[in-house]
Amino acid sequence: MAASEQEIRKEIEAEREKLAEAVGTLREELGEATDISGKLRSKLPAVAGGALGLGFVLAGGIGATARLLMRRGREGNAEAKVGRFSLIRRR
């Protein structure tokens, strides 16, 4: 009984060491996986350009720019103009 008790204690101690090692490895891998700032830092110019482009599109930039450019030729004659505002007679 004493020998088996000692063997069981040794096995438990060995399992504890394996478990502690596995937990340490898991913490390291989890830290690497969640290091978003390190990943973004290496790709910052591409991420900034993508964010700028996405913001422009979501804000309606393409449509607004096209409308601004296309409408210039279809406007009528300015009857009165005050600053950037004008009254236009359309035909």
BAMI-122475 format. One line per 4 residues: number of its first residue (from 1); for each residue x, y negated, z negated of N, C-alpha, C. Coordinates in steps of 0.001 Angstrom, whole numbers, m for minus. Each point is the difference from the previous one (the first is absolute). Layout:
// BAMI-122475
NUM	X:Y:Z:X:Y:Z:X:Y:Z ~ ... .
***
This chain:
// BAMI-122475
1	819:1187:0:m819:m1187:0:868:m1258:0 ~ 1098:22:m728:878:m1164:m85:646:m297:1345 ~ 397:1038:721:637:m192:1306:m991:m601:994 ~ m1189:485:15:m986:m538:933:m385:m1435:m374 .
5	22:m289:m1279:m298:m1351:m448:1086:m965:467 ~ 1233:406:m73:1126:m820:470:m61:m186:1523 ~ m354:1067:700:m111:m83:1453:m1107:m975:407 ~ m1097:60:m713:m1114:m903:289:406:m1444:m252 .
9	723:m251:m1069:471:m1359:m305:950:m503:1096 ~ 882:864:476:931:m379:1066:m757:m294:1301 ~ m993:813:302:m796:m218:1205:m771:m1319:m78 ~ m548:m271:m1178:m727:m1261:m196:938:m1182:170 .
13	1199:84:m564:981:m1071:117:420:m196:1465 ~ 186:1092:725:363:m88:1413:m1135:m645:796 ~ m1231:336:m300:m1149:m595:687:m114:m1487:m303 ~ 300:m384:m1240:m24:m1421:m373:1037:m781:810 .
17	1190:565:155:1055:m663:765:m399:m136:1475 ~ m589:1060:566:m455:m54:1388:m1100:m1052:172 ~ m910:m44:m974:m1094:m960:57:527:m1433:m102 ~ 957:m224:m902:585:m1336:m149:708:m427:1291 .
21	695:942:639:683:m292:1262:m1011:m313:1108 ~ m1088:763:50:m1038:m231:1007:m674:m1357:m199 ~ m244:m372:m1243:m611:m1300:m286:940:m1124:414 ~ 1286:150:m270:978:m1014:404:48:m157:1516 .
25	m4:1111:715:m2:m50:1462:m1271:m648:527 ~ m1115:332:m589:m1279:m577:414:m20:m1508:m209 ~ 538:m469:m1111:57:m1440:m269:848:m712:1043 ~ 1126:580:369:867:m607:1007:m711:m82:1348 .
29	m630:1097:407:m691:18:1292:m1198:m949:4 ~ m704:m87:m1097:m1132:m907:m95:466:m1448:68 ~ 1127:m293:m638:560:m1348:55:393:m392:1410 ~ 577:931:750:375:m274:1387:m1233:m174:879 .
33	m1022:788:m239:m1211:m59:830:m780:m1288:m233 ~ 50:m553:m1198:m768:m1202:m312:812:m1277:110 ~ 1211:60:531:849:m1183:159:m394:m728:1279 ~ m1121:m703:m51:m524:m687:1179:862:m1208:352 .
37	471:m723:m989:788:m1198:293:1289:346:727 ~ 622:1099:m357:1219:413:698:m267:372:1444 ~ m1118:653:250:m359:381:1362:m352:m1226:831 ~ m742:m947:m586:m385:m1203:733:1182:m921:259 .
41	926:m47:m935:1146:m901:136:807:314:1253 ~ 131:1278:332:783:371:1177:m744:m316:1300 ~ m1319:m113:m52:m796:m255:1199:m745:m1328:m79 ~ 523:m951:m750:m708:m1249:m257:m331:m794:1263 .
45	908:m184:952:m381:m785:1189:m1155:627:786 ~ 17:1297:164:m1082:661:737:m1316:m93:m768 ~ 48:169:m1309:m1215:m77:m817:m566:m1420:16 ~ 874:m1003:m77:m460:m1395:21:m623:m341:1348 .
49	610:443:1083:m555:m254:1327:m1339:685:191 ~ m105:1230:m471:m1260:723:90:m1098:m665:m816 ~ 349:m466:m1188:m985:m672:m850:m457:m1309:635 ~ 934:m725:612:m349:m1250:673:m930:268:1180 .
53	324:991:796:m836:338:1143:m1381:474:m411 ~ m53:848:m1020:m1281:496:m488:m843:m1137:m566 ~ 613:m905:m733:m730:m1156:m533:m554:m879:1101 ~ 793:m197:1058:m442:m803:1139:m1215:636:669 .
57	73:1291:229:m1106:698:658:m1241:11:m888 ~ 164:292:m1295:m1151:36:m898:m654:m1368:m165 ~ 788:m1051:121:m547:m1344:m128:m690:m455:1284 ~ m4:845:1017:m654:m353:1256:898:m820:895 .
61	1284:108:m181:964:m839:708:m30:174:1496 ~ m127:1215:480:15:222:1444:m1247:m615:638 ~ m1139:267:m572:m1241:m550:542:m49:m1515:m107 ~ 431:m528:m1134:m25:m1446:m189:958:m690:961 .
65	1167:574:197:964:m581:935:m528:60:1422 ~ m591:1123:391:m560:128:1345:m1137:m986:211 ~ m879:m149:m983:m1093:m960:130:519:m1417:128 ~ 1030:m339:m760:580:m1337:51:595:m273:1373 .
69	689:967:557:633:m193:1300:m1009:31:1138 ~ m981:846:m73:m966:144:1082:m1018:m1134:35 ~ m267:m625:m1089:m1049:m1009:m53:471:m1326:568 ~ 1275:m236:89:521:m1287:449:m514:m382:1388 .
73	m70:945:901:m425:m310:1356:m1498:m171:139 ~ m782:454:m933:m1458:m42:101:m606:m1179:m720 ~ 806:m807:m646:m557:m1139:m721:m417:m1085:965 ~ m962:m779:m415:m490:m1100:830:851:m1245:m187 .
77	m572:m1148:372:694:m1280:m135:m225:m560:m1392 ~ 1041:m537:m594:m113:m589:m1337:m693:m1346:118 ~ m1108:m188:m694:m731:m1263:m12:590:m946:m1027 ~ 284:529:m1177:576:m823:m1064:937:877:m801 .
81	1087:m610:m466:980:786:m741:470:m795:m1216 ~ m20:646:m1181:485:m602:m1232:945:1003:m637 ~ 1293:m291:13:976:929:m549:2:1281:813 ~ m130:1109:m640:m27:1268:720:m1408:433:378 .
85	m1012:m781:m393:m1393:316:291:m455:m758:1243 ~ m800:654:819:m510:m676:1189:m1406:485:320 ~ m774:m893:614:m1321:357:509:178:348:1456 ~ m483:1151:409:227:490:1349:m1337:199:697 .
89	m101:m488:1224:m1192:242:807:310:1182:905 ~ m766:1060:m188:216:1218:795:m1023:23:1118 ~ 406:491:1124:m901:30:1156:m351:1384:350 .
***
